[in-house]
Amino acid sequence: MAGTETTRPQQAGLAQAGTAPAAPGFGRLFGAHLAANLKELGRSSSFAMSTVAMPSLLYLFFGATNASNPAEAGRLAAAWGLFGVLGVAFFQFGVGVAQSRERPWFTYLRTLPAGGGPRIAAQVATALAFSLAAVAPVILLAVLINGATLTFLACLKLLLVLVLGGVPFALLGLAIGFSVTARASVPIAHLVYFPLAFLGGLWLPPDMLPAIVNQISLLTPTRHYAELAWSAIADGPLPLVHWAWLLGWGIVFAWVTLMAYRRDRGRRFA
């Protein structure tokens, strides 16, 4: 009996030792990837200068000198701020992901028993965080230099627009990053970035665009993103029609990103 009692705890211990540890949940994996992304980009001074500071420089050169009144200053600040959001999405996460795919660390991550969902979600969240960092100085310059007036409610609306409205563009940037090589990612990002910014009315107000271009503009996600940002700056309502367009484009870009991710995984590990 004593031998049997001694054996049972040993068998139980062996069973416990042989049990595979539970896989980390989505939240833990998301947090780990998010922290790693923020640390990596936060340490890059070139990224901060090129992505975060560029919208402010553009506003100083082209916005502050052309704003005829505080309302116009707010509109221009929102436009150049959104230009910065697109820059983060396409260059840091389009070009950046394409480059990281060719590094050994990315290949190692793909071999781990975890799906791509937490990693993609963390990259989108990182894009939104740096987008806010790019937009905030532009709004501050508009207030200090051109006297743009923003109520507290308008700031909250703008924050909501930037965070939710920026998701489709972060997904589009990831789709580019998972679809092309590092060498091809830069020209392709430019080919997507500048036409979307122009058609969306970020360079010229929509009423200054040619009629045919203005009609095409209404089909682009950037136009609806800009309309929401301009409504937020003016402390006006945020029409559902613009949210619906962004949601539709977000679903399309999410599907393209997922397909590109799976295709890249199959190409590397099939």
BELSULTA-V972059 format. One line per field, one symbol per residue. burial: + if it has 16 or more other C-alpha atoms within 10 Angstrom, else -. A space follows every 50 residues. Layout:
BEGIN
burial: ???
END
This chain:
BEGIN
burial: ----------------------------++--++--++---------+-- ++++++++++--++--+--+++++++++++++++++++++++++++++++ +----------------++++++++++++++++++++++-+++--+++++ ---++-+++-+++-++++++++++++++++++--++-++---++-+++++ +++--+--+----+--++-++++++++++++++++--+---++-+++-++ --++-+++-++--++-----
END
